[in-house]
Amino acid sequence: MFSPEDCLMISGLQHFRFCRRQWALIHVEQQWAENLLTVEGELLHKRAHDERLREQRGDLWIVRGLRVQSLTMGLSGICDVVEFWQDAIRGVPLTGKSGLWLPYPVEYKRGEPKHDGSDELQLCAQAMCLEEMLCCEIPEGALFYGEQRRRLRVELTQTLREEVRS
């Protein structure tokens, strides 16, 4: 078990897979320089991370900027959006909500889909943190790409989960 202070940032998994040098500069050297792409990404995430914006749409409850952690894996971070769908079979109870709800994490990305699996790794880590916190199983989530303005469904396979753990 890890202590909360020893947890690594979930976003670091994506950085590490994408470029180990970038990961070291951001997470070890604490060096970060804004540019047009990072500012565009920040603007895309502004609404997604606004934890005051919660909405209910029938059987769907949308939560933004949800903080998650796994003390088992030593990870913590913020989910951009978690949709909770009413699901009487696979769902879990949530404080202040009647019925059972199944979490569905949605990670926002500025650009287009990458071919290295780094975005899927980050999404899966978020889901695994949610599973540990809520005692449930999350079979899938989604990646939303700002340039395409659409979602890609991601199945959270055992292989992907093993990559997160390693």
Helices and strands as residue ranges (DSSP letters): G 4-6, E 8-9, H 11-18, H 20-23, I 24-28, H 36-48, E 55-57, E 60-70, E 75-86, E 101-109, H 118-134, E 140-145, E 150-155, H 158-165
